[in-house]
Amino acid sequence: MAINLVSLVMQFLTPDMIGRIATALGLDRNNTQTAIGAVVPALLAGFSNVAAQPGGAQKLVDAARQQTGTLGNFANMLGAGGQSSLIEKGSQVLSALLGGRDQNSLVQAVSKFSGVGQGTAGSLLGMLAPVVMGTIGQQRQQQGGSLDASGIAGLLASQKDDIAAALPSGFSNLLGGTGLLDALGGAARTATAAGSEAARVATSTARVVADTGRHAAGAAASRSINWLYWLIPIAAIAALLIYLFARPAEQVVQQGVTTAQSLMVGGLDIGKQVTDSINSLRTTLDGVTDAASAQAALPKLRDVTAQIDKVDGLIGQLSSEQRKLLAGLVNPVMPTLNQLFDKVLAIPGVAELLKPAIDTLKAKLAALVA
């Protein structure tokens, strides 16, 4: 089965882990989730760029070897001030690999995108760099290959499409011109260009509508309300242009969420099955307010699990492109689902009833995009 390094890192960063990171950095959980969603693919993009440079892959090997055991000890390093050493070492690794200029550019982009301070963004990057490097090294070894330059370079090269797809909409624009996305090739350039063009057309079209409205309003003094007959069709055309230009950018970033109809396997519309299951799951979780409603929700959660099992049984029949489409359906909703899971389990008397079912669901959803 093809691997996805972004998904593997995000699976390691469980809701509990993200909560600990937020506490350690003094951040709101939602801001932390947003920042992590940008940091993980950005670090992988930066490391891919390093691997493509002469001698860069060996630098990554050396860095990965230094992170042996980081994943197993990461949770213990958070809290009680233990994260300071982790952040310092991670920041040193980033400086050695990316160089001071690219590291600062990345810090600024994460800060601007997530709304956290630059100091905090730098700390988060330093904290997660060892996790990303540790995942790369671990995955290479689990593939049965040695931790060498060619192996890591090949692994990262195989991930460029997944990394580009995982970069949040708008975030790749903030990294444009830094060189951090160069190794991703056309995928990153297309996403950045499409997003920029959509924004440019939307702004330009809005300006045309505004100007037309002003001219029409001026003419209204002498021509009564006839200007409305011109403004309405122009506004309609403007809306159509915004839709047509913005849609390609959305499709690039979300990797075919709007083309879920392509996910037909064995007579089953997997796209609809997954979407319906997730909607049912969210509705069920929203209805849990106490132990009694949790008990009533348990059969519904089991039904959702059974529906996802049907999809899981067909995963092996999906093409690589269909796997990407499936990931595009599941990945964007996982932060919201994880928040719902945490909210429900925090209700007194609920965790004892629903935690096993929720843990099973989380594992099965993660397996869909593994």
C-alpha positions as CSV (number, residue, x, y, z in Angstrom):
1,M,0.0,0.0,0.0
2,A,1.3,3.4,-0.9
3,I,2.3,5.6,2.0
4,N,1.5,9.2,2.7
5,L,4.0,10.9,5.0
6,V,1.7,13.8,5.7
7,S,-1.0,11.4,6.9
8,L,1.5,9.4,9.0
9,V,2.7,12.5,10.8
10,M,-0.9,13.7,11.4
11,Q,-1.9,10.3,12.7
12,F,0.9,10.5,15.2
13,L,-0.3,14.0,16.3
14,T,-3.5,12.7,17.9
15,P,-6.1,15.1,19.5
16,D,-4.5,14.4,22.9
17,M,-1.1,15.2,21.5
18,I,-2.3,18.4,19.9
19,G,-3.9,19.4,23.2
20,R,-0.6,18.9,24.9
21,I,1.3,21.0,22.3
22,A,-1.3,23.8,22.7
23,T,-0.9,23.8,26.4
24,A,2.9,23.7,26.2
25,L,3.0,26.7,23.9
26,G,0.1,28.5,25.6
27,L,-2.0,28.4,22.5
28,D,-5.7,28.0,21.7
29,R,-6.4,24.5,20.5
30,N,-8.0,25.6,17.2
31,N,-5.1,27.9,16.4
32,T,-2.7,25.1,17.2
33,Q,-4.6,22.7,14.8
34,T,-4.5,25.3,12.0
35,A,-0.8,25.9,12.5
36,I,0.0,22.2,12.6
37,G,-2.0,21.7,9.4
38,A,0.4,24.1,7.7
39,V,3.6,23.2,9.4
40,V,3.6,19.5,8.6
41,P,3.4,19.7,4.8
42,A,5.6,22.8,4.8
43,L,8.4,21.0,6.7
44,L,8.1,18.0,4.3
45,A,8.3,20.4,1.3
46,G,11.4,22.0,2.8
47,F,13.1,18.7,3.5
48,S,12.2,17.6,-0.1
49,N,13.9,20.7,-1.4
50,V,17.0,19.9,0.7
51,A,17.1,16.3,-0.6
52,A,17.1,17.6,-4.2
53,Q,20.3,19.6,-3.5
54,P,23.8,18.2,-3.8
55,G,24.7,16.6,-0.5
56,G,21.3,17.5,0.9
57,A,20.0,14.0,1.2
58,Q,23.0,13.0,3.4
59,K,22.3,15.9,5.7
60,L,18.7,14.6,6.1
61,V,20.1,11.1,6.9
62,D,22.3,12.6,9.6
63,A,19.4,14.5,11.0
64,A,17.1,11.5,10.9
65,R,19.6,9.4,12.8
66,Q,19.7,12.0,15.5
67,Q,15.9,11.6,16.0
68,T,16.0,7.9,16.8
69,G,13.5,7.4,19.7
70,T,12.0,10.9,19.4
71,L,8.6,9.6,18.4
72,G,8.4,7.3,21.4
73,N,9.5,10.0,23.8
74,F,7.7,12.9,22.3
75,A,4.7,13.0,24.7
76,N,7.0,12.8,27.7
77,M,9.0,15.8,26.4
78,L,5.9,18.0,26.5
79,G,5.0,19.8,29.7
80,A,7.0,20.6,32.8
81,G,9.4,22.6,30.7
82,G,10.7,19.6,28.9
83,Q,9.7,21.0,25.6
84,S,12.4,23.7,25.8
85,S,15.2,21.3,24.9
86,L,13.1,19.7,22.2
87,I,12.4,23.1,20.6
88,E,16.0,24.2,20.8
89,K,17.3,21.0,19.2
90,G,14.6,21.1,16.5
91,S,15.3,24.7,15.7
92,Q,19.0,23.9,15.3
93,V,18.1,21.0,12.9
94,L,16.0,23.4,10.8
95,S,18.7,26.0,10.7
96,A,21.3,23.5,9.6
97,L,19.0,22.0,6.9
98,L,17.1,25.0,5.6
99,G,19.4,27.9,6.4
100,G,18.4,30.9,8.4
101,R,16.6,32.8,5.6
102,D,14.3,30.0,4.6
103,Q,13.7,29.1,8.2
104,N,12.7,32.7,9.0
105,S,10.5,32.8,5.9
106,L,8.7,29.7,7.0
107,V,8.2,31.1,10.5
108,Q,6.7,34.3,9.1
109,A,4.4,32.3,6.8
110,V,3.1,30.0,9.6
111,S,2.6,33.0,11.8
112,K,0.6,35.0,9.2
113,F,-1.5,32.0,8.2
114,S,-2.4,30.7,11.6
115,G,-2.5,34.0,13.5
116,V,0.0,33.0,16.2
117,G,3.0,35.1,17.0
118,Q,6.3,34.6,15.2
119,G,8.0,33.4,18.4
120,T,5.4,30.8,18.9
121,A,5.4,29.8,15.3
122,G,9.2,29.3,15.5
123,S,8.7,27.2,18.7
124,L,6.1,25.0,17.0
125,L,8.4,24.5,14.0
126,G,11.2,23.5,16.3
127,M,8.9,21.2,18.2
128,L,7.6,19.4,15.1
129,A,10.8,19.2,13.0
130,P,12.0,16.2,15.1
131,V,8.6,14.5,14.7
132,V,8.7,14.9,10.9
133,M,12.3,13.7,10.7
134,G,11.6,10.8,13.0
135,T,8.6,9.8,10.8
136,I,10.8,9.9,7.7
137,G,13.5,7.8,9.2
138,Q,11.0,5.3,10.8
139,Q,9.1,4.9,7.5
140,R,12.3,4.3,5.5
141,Q,13.3,1.5,7.9
142,Q,9.9,0.0,8.0
143,Q,10.1,-0.3,4.2
144,G,13.0,-2.6,4.7
145,G,15.5,-0.1,3.3
146,S,18.6,1.3,5.0
147,L,18.7,4.9,6.2
148,D,20.8,6.2,3.4
149,A,20.9,9.2,1.2
150,S,19.4,7.6,-1.9
151,G,16.6,6.0,0.1
152,I,15.5,9.2,1.8
153,A,15.7,11.2,-1.4
154,G,13.6,8.6,-3.2
155,L,11.0,8.5,-0.4
156,L,10.6,12.3,-0.4
157,A,10.5,12.5,-4.2
158,S,7.6,10.0,-4.2
159,Q,5.6,12.2,-1.8
160,K,5.6,15.5,-3.7
161,D,2.0,15.3,-5.0
162,D,0.7,14.4,-1.5
163,I,2.7,17.2,0.1
164,A,1.4,19.7,-2.4
165,A,-2.1,18.6,-1.9
166,A,-1.9,18.9,1.9
167,L,-0.7,22.5,1.8
168,P,-3.7,24.6,3.0
169,S,-5.4,26.9,0.6
170,G,-3.6,30.3,0.7
171,F,-0.6,29.0,2.6
172,S,1.3,28.0,-0.4
173,N,1.0,31.6,-1.7
174,L,2.8,32.8,1.5
175,L,5.7,30.6,0.6
176,G,5.9,31.7,-3.0
177,G,9.3,33.0,-4.0
178,T,11.0,31.4,-1.0
179,G,12.2,28.3,-2.9
180,L,10.8,26.0,-0.2
181,L,8.3,24.6,-2.6
182,D,10.7,24.2,-5.6
183,A,11.1,20.4,-5.2
184,L,7.3,19.9,-5.4
185,G,7.4,20.9,-9.1
186,G,4.3,21.7,-11.0
187,A,1.7,20.6,-8.4
188,A,2.7,23.4,-6.0
189,R,3.1,26.0,-8.8
190,T,-0.3,25.1,-10.1
191,A,-2.0,25.5,-6.7
192,T,-0.3,28.8,-6.0
193,A,-1.0,30.2,-9.5
194,A,-4.6,29.1,-9.4
195,G,-5.2,30.6,-6.0
196,S,-3.5,33.9,-7.0
197,E,-5.5,34.0,-10.2
198,A,-8.8,33.4,-8.4
199,A,-8.1,36.1,-6.0
200,R,-7.0,38.5,-8.7
201,V,-10.1,37.9,-10.8
202,A,-12.4,38.2,-7.8
203,T,-10.9,41.5,-6.8
204,S,-10.9,42.8,-10.4
205,T,-14.5,41.7,-10.9
206,A,-15.7,43.2,-7.7
207,R,-14.0,46.5,-8.7
208,V,-15.9,46.4,-12.0
209,V,-19.2,45.8,-10.3
210,A,-18.5,48.7,-7.8
211,D,-17.5,51.1,-10.6
212,T,-20.6,50.1,-12.6
213,G,-22.8,50.7,-9.6
214,R,-21.3,54.2,-9.1
215,H,-21.7,55.2,-12.7
216,A,-25.3,53.8,-12.7
217,A,-26.1,55.6,-9.5
218,G,-24.9,58.9,-11.0
219,A,-27.0,58.3,-14.1
220,A,-30.0,57.5,-12.0
221,A,-30.5,61.2,-11.1
222,S,-31.4,61.9,-14.7
223,R,-32.4,58.5,-16.0
224,S,-34.6,57.3,-13.1
225,I,-34.0,53.5,-12.3
226,N,-33.0,52.3,-15.8
227,W,-29.4,51.7,-14.5
228,L,-30.7,48.6,-12.7
229,Y,-31.3,46.9,-16.0
230,W,-27.5,47.2,-16.6
231,L,-26.2,46.5,-13.2
232,I,-28.1,43.2,-12.6
233,P,-26.7,41.4,-15.7
234,I,-23.2,42.7,-15.0
235,A,-23.4,41.5,-11.4
236,A,-24.5,38.1,-12.6
237,I,-21.6,37.9,-15.1
238,A,-19.2,38.9,-12.3
239,A,-20.5,36.1,-10.1
240,L,-20.1,33.6,-12.9
241,L,-16.5,34.8,-13.5
242,I,-15.6,34.5,-9.8
243,Y,-17.1,31.0,-9.7
244,L,-15.3,29.8,-12.9
245,F,-11.9,31.1,-11.8
246,A,-12.1,30.1,-8.2
247,R,-13.2,26.6,-8.9
248,P,-9.9,25.3,-10.4
249,A,-8.0,26.5,-7.4
250,E,-10.4,24.7,-5.1
251,Q,-10.0,21.5,-7.1
252,V,-6.2,21.6,-7.0
253,V,-6.1,22.1,-3.2
254,Q,-8.7,19.6,-2.3
255,Q,-7.6,16.9,-4.7
256,G,-10.9,16.2,-6.3
257,V,-13.4,16.6,-3.5
258,T,-15.9,17.8,-6.1
259,T,-15.3,14.7,-8.3
260,A,-16.2,12.1,-5.8
261,Q,-18.4,10.5,-8.4
262,S,-15.2,8.9,-9.7
263,L,-15.0,6.8,-6.6
264,M,-17.2,3.9,-7.9
265,V,-15.8,0.5,-7.0
266,G,-17.7,-2.8,-7.2
267,G,-21.0,-1.0,-7.8
268,L,-20.6,1.0,-4.6
269,D,-20.2,4.8,-4.7
270,I,-17.5,5.1,-2.2
271,G,-17.5,8.9,-2.3
272,K,-21.2,9.0,-1.3
273,Q,-20.8,6.2,1.3
274,V,-18.0,8.1,3.0
275,T,-19.8,11.5,2.9
276,D,-23.0,10.0,4.2
277,S,-21.2,8.2,7.0
278,I,-19.3,11.3,8.1
279,N,-22.5,13.4,8.0
280,S,-24.3,10.7,10.1
281,L,-21.4,10.6,12.5
282,R,-21.4,14.4,13.0
283,T,-25.2,14.5,13.5
284,T,-24.9,11.6,16.0
285,L,-22.1,13.3,18.0
286,D,-23.9,16.6,18.0
287,G,-26.8,14.9,19.7
288,V,-24.8,13.6,22.6
289,T,-25.3,15.7,25.7
290,D,-25.3,13.2,28.6
291,A,-24.9,9.6,29.4
292,A,-28.5,8.7,28.3
293,S,-28.1,10.3,24.9
294,A,-24.6,8.6,24.6
295,Q,-26.2,5.2,25.2
296,A,-28.8,6.0,22.5
297,A,-26.0,7.1,20.1
298,L,-24.0,3.9,20.5
299,P,-26.0,1.8,17.9
300,K,-25.7,4.7,15.4
301,L,-21.9,4.8,15.9
302,R,-21.8,1.1,15.3
303,D,-23.8,1.6,12.1
304,V,-21.3,4.2,10.9
305,T,-18.5,1.9,11.7
306,A,-20.1,-0.9,9.6
307,Q,-20.5,1.5,6.7
308,I,-16.8,2.5,6.8
309,D,-15.9,-1.2,7.0
310,K,-17.6,-1.7,3.6
311,V,-15.4,1.1,2.2
312,D,-12.3,-0.3,3.9
313,G,-12.9,-3.7,2.3
314,L,-12.7,-2.0,-1.2
315,I,-9.6,0.1,-0.6
316,G,-7.3,-2.4,-2.3
317,Q,-9.3,-2.0,-5.5
318,L,-8.8,1.8,-5.7
319,S,-6.3,3.4,-8.1
320,S,-3.7,5.8,-6.8
321,E,-5.8,8.7,-8.2
322,Q,-8.9,7.4,-6.4
323,R,-7.0,7.1,-3.2
324,K,-6.1,10.8,-3.5
325,L,-9.8,11.7,-4.1
326,L,-10.7,9.7,-1.0
327,A,-8.1,11.5,1.0
328,G,-9.5,14.7,-0.3
329,L,-12.9,13.8,1.2
330,V,-11.7,12.6,4.6
331,N,-8.7,14.9,5.5
332,P,-10.5,18.2,5.5
333,V,-13.2,17.1,8.0
334,M,-10.9,15.3,10.4
335,P,-10.0,18.4,12.5
336,T,-13.8,19.1,13.1
337,L,-14.4,15.4,13.9
338,N,-11.5,15.3,16.3
339,Q,-12.9,18.3,18.1
340,L,-16.3,16.7,18.3
341,F,-14.8,13.5,19.6
342,D,-13.0,15.4,22.3
343,K,-16.1,17.4,23.2
344,V,-18.3,14.4,23.5
345,L,-15.7,12.4,25.6
346,A,-15.4,15.3,28.0
347,I,-19.1,15.0,29.0
348,P,-19.4,13.4,32.4
349,G,-20.3,9.7,32.1
350,V,-19.9,9.6,28.3
351,A,-16.3,8.4,27.9
352,E,-17.1,5.1,29.6
353,L,-19.8,4.4,27.1
354,L,-18.5,5.7,23.8
355,K,-14.7,5.8,24.0
356,P,-14.2,2.3,22.6
357,A,-16.5,3.0,19.7
358,I,-14.9,6.4,19.0
359,D,-11.4,5.0,19.1
360,T,-12.4,2.3,16.6
361,L,-14.0,5.0,14.3
362,K,-10.9,7.2,14.5
363,A,-8.6,4.3,13.6
364,K,-10.8,3.3,10.7
365,L,-11.1,6.8,9.3
366,A,-7.3,7.2,9.6
367,A,-6.9,3.9,7.7
368,L,-8.9,5.3,4.8
369,V,-6.2,7.8,4.0
370,A,-3.1,5.9,5.1
